[in-house]
Amino acid sequence: MEKPITKRQKELLEIIYRYIKDTGYPPTFEEMRERLNVSSNQSVLDLLNKLGNKKIIKRNESAARSLVILPTGYKILGKPPLVAFLGLTSAGAPIETIEISGEWQAVSSEVAKLKDEVFLIKISGDSMINAGIEDGDIVFVQSQKEFVSGDIVLAEAGSESTVKRFISEDKPPYTYLKPENPKYPNIYFTEETQMIGKVIAMFKNNQWKPIK
C-alpha cells in the first residue's frame, strides 16, 4: 500500500514542478523556503526527505539544484513528466557533447513509463537514417547499465558522445557500435567507451515514435 502524501508535501512537489517548468532547473533551498513561506531550511529538508522516502522525488545531497521528480510524483500531480534536455550528440562521427542548461520539456504519457534517469538529446548527423533517426531529430534516452545486442544506445568515449546501435557477437570484435548508414564505419570499443542509456523513442513530425 502506498504511503499517503500530505497537503504540505504536495504543495512542495507542485512548487518544484512549476519551478523546473518555468526556469529549466530545480529550485534551491532558499527558493523553496520562500515559496513555502517558512523560516528555516530544515522545514524544507524534512519535506524533501519525506518525499524522497516515498519515492516521489530523488535528490543528490552534494548538489545545490539536484532534484528529480519520479514517476509517482507526476502521477500525484496529474501532470506530464519534465525531462532534461541535455544537449547535442552525434549520429555521425563522435563529437564533443554540448550541454544546454536551463532547458526542459514536458513529454507525453505514452513515453513516460520511466524509472528515474531520463533525458532528451538532439541528433546531429545522418549515420542513423536507416533506423529512422535523422539530423535534427530529438531522441528520448533512459539511463541504464544493462543492454542487449540490437539496442540503439547513447555512448560516450571520453568527452565525445554518439548514438549508434549496440552489437554483441560471439566472434571478434565481439562488441561494437554500428551506424545505420553504410557510409559510416563501425566504432569499436576501447577502455574509454561506455554506454550511457538506451534510446527508447524519438520526436518526429510533432509526435513521439518508438525506436525500432
C-alpha positions in Angstrom: 0.0 0.0 0.0 1.4 3.4 -1.0 2.1 5.9 1.8 -0.2 8.9 1.6 1.2 12.3 0.8 0.3 15.2 3.0 -1.1 18.6 1.8 2.2 20.3 2.6 4.3 17.7 0.8 2.1 18.0 -2.3 2.5 21.8 -2.1 6.3 21.5 -2.2 6.1 19.0 -5.0 4.0 21.4 -7.0 6.5 24.2 -6.3 9.3 22.0 -7.6 7.4 21.1 -10.7 6.4 24.7 -11.5 9.9 26.0 -10.9 11.5 23.4 -13.2 8.9 24.0 -15.9 9.3 27.8 -15.7 13.1 28.2 -15.3 14.6 24.9 -16.6 16.3 23.8 -13.4 15.2 22.8 -9.8 14.8 25.4 -7.0 17.4 26.0 -4.3 16.5 25.6 -0.6 16.1 29.4 -0.3 13.7 29.4 -3.3 11.7 26.6 -1.9 11.6 28.2 1.6 10.3 31.5 0.2 7.6 29.8 -1.8 6.5 27.6 1.1 6.7 30.7 3.4 8.7 29.0 6.1 11.6 30.4 8.1 14.1 27.6 8.0 15.8 25.3 5.5 15.2 22.4 8.0 11.5 22.6 7.3 12.2 22.2 3.6 14.7 19.4 4.2 12.1 17.5 6.3 9.6 17.7 3.5 12.2 16.7 0.9 13.3 13.7 2.9 9.7 12.5 3.3 9.1 12.9 -0.5 12.3 11.0 -1.1 11.4 8.2 1.3 8.1 7.8 -0.5 10.0 7.6 -3.9 8.2 10.7 -5.1 11.4 12.6 -5.8 15.1 11.9 -6.0 17.8 14.3 -4.8 21.6 14.4 -4.7 22.6 16.0 -1.4 26.0 17.1 -2.7 24.5 19.3 -5.4 22.5 22.5 -4.8 20.0 22.1 -7.6 19.8 18.3 -7.9 16.1 17.3 -7.7 14.3 14.8 -9.9 10.6 14.2 -9.8 10.0 10.4 -10.1 7.0 8.8 -11.9 4.9 8.6 -8.7 5.3 12.4 -8.3 4.0 13.1 -11.8 1.1 10.7 -11.1 0.2 12.6 -7.9 0.3 15.9 -9.7 -1.5 14.7 -12.7 1.0 16.5 -15.0 3.2 15.3 -17.8 6.8 14.5 -16.9 9.6 17.1 -17.3 12.7 15.7 -19.0 16.1 17.3 -19.0 17.3 18.5 -22.5 21.0 17.8 -22.1 22.2 18.9 -25.5 23.6 17.8 -28.8 25.0 14.4 -29.7 26.3 12.9 -32.9 24.8 10.5 -35.3 27.9 10.7 -37.4 31.5 10.7 -36.1 31.5 11.2 -32.3 31.6 14.8 -31.3 32.1 16.6 -28.1 28.9 16.8 -26.0 27.4 20.3 -25.8 25.4 20.7 -22.6 22.5 23.1 -22.7 21.5 24.1 -19.2 18.1 25.6 -18.3 16.1 23.7 -20.9 13.4 21.2 -20.0 10.5 19.8 -22.0 7.2 18.0 -21.0 6.7 14.7 -22.6 3.5 12.8 -23.3 2.3 9.9 -21.0 2.9 7.4 -23.8 6.6 7.7 -23.4 6.6 8.4 -19.7 6.8 4.9 -18.3 10.1 5.9 -16.7 12.2 4.8 -13.8 14.3 7.8 -12.8 17.2 8.9 -15.1 15.8 10.2 -18.5 16.7 13.0 -20.8 16.4 14.3 -24.3 19.2 14.6 -26.9 19.2 16.4 -30.2 20.8 14.4 -33.0 23.4 15.9 -35.3 24.4 13.9 -38.4 22.9 11.2 -40.7 24.6 7.9 -39.6 21.3 6.5 -38.1 19.0 7.3 -41.0 18.1 3.7 -41.8 16.8 3.4 -38.2 14.6 6.5 -38.9 16.7 8.8 -36.8 17.7 11.9 -38.9 19.7 15.1 -38.4 17.8 17.4 -36.1 15.6 14.8 -34.5 15.2 14.7 -30.7 15.6 11.3 -29.0 14.4 10.2 -25.6 17.1 8.3 -23.6 16.7 6.3 -20.5 19.9 5.7 -18.5 20.6 2.1 -17.7 23.5 -0.3 -17.1 22.5 -3.4 -19.0 22.0 -3.6 -22.7 21.2 -6.3 -25.3 22.6 -6.6 -28.8 20.4 -4.5 -31.2 19.6 -1.7 -28.7 20.2 1.8 -30.0 22.3 3.5 -27.4 23.8 6.8 -26.4 27.5 6.0 -25.8 30.5 8.1 -24.7 34.2 7.9 -25.2 35.9 10.5 -23.1 34.2 13.8 -23.8 32.6 12.7 -27.0 29.2 11.1 -27.4 27.3 9.4 -30.2 24.1 7.5 -30.9 24.6 4.1 -32.5 23.2 0.5 -32.5 25.0 -1.7 -29.9 26.1 -5.1 -31.3 27.4 -8.0 -29.3 28.6 -11.2 -31.1 30.4 -14.4 -30.3 33.3 -13.6 -32.7 35.8 -10.7 -32.9 35.5 -7.8 -32.4 32.7 -9.1 -30.1 31.2 -5.7 -29.2 31.0 -2.6 -31.3 28.7 0.3 -32.2 27.1 0.1 -35.6 25.8 3.0 -37.6 22.6 2.7 -39.6 24.1 4.2 -42.7 26.6 2.2 -44.8 28.9 5.1 -45.5 30.0 5.2 -41.8 32.3 2.6 -40.2 31.7 0.6 -37.1 33.0 2.1 -33.9 35.0 -0.4 -31.8 35.0 -0.3 -28.0 38.1 1.0 -26.1 38.8 1.4 -22.4 37.1 4.8 -22.6 33.9 3.7 -24.2 30.8 3.5 -22.0 27.1 3.2 -22.8 25.0 5.8 -21.0 21.5 4.9 -21.9 19.1 3.3 -24.3 17.2 5.3 -26.9 13.6 4.4 -26.5 11.7 7.0 -28.5 12.2 9.9 -30.9 10.3 13.1 -31.6 9.5 13.4 -35.3 6.7 15.4 -37.1 5.4 16.7 -33.8 4.8 13.3 -32.3 6.7 10.7 -30.3 7.5 7.5 -32.1 9.0 4.2 -30.8 12.5 3.2 -31.8 12.8 0.1 -33.9 
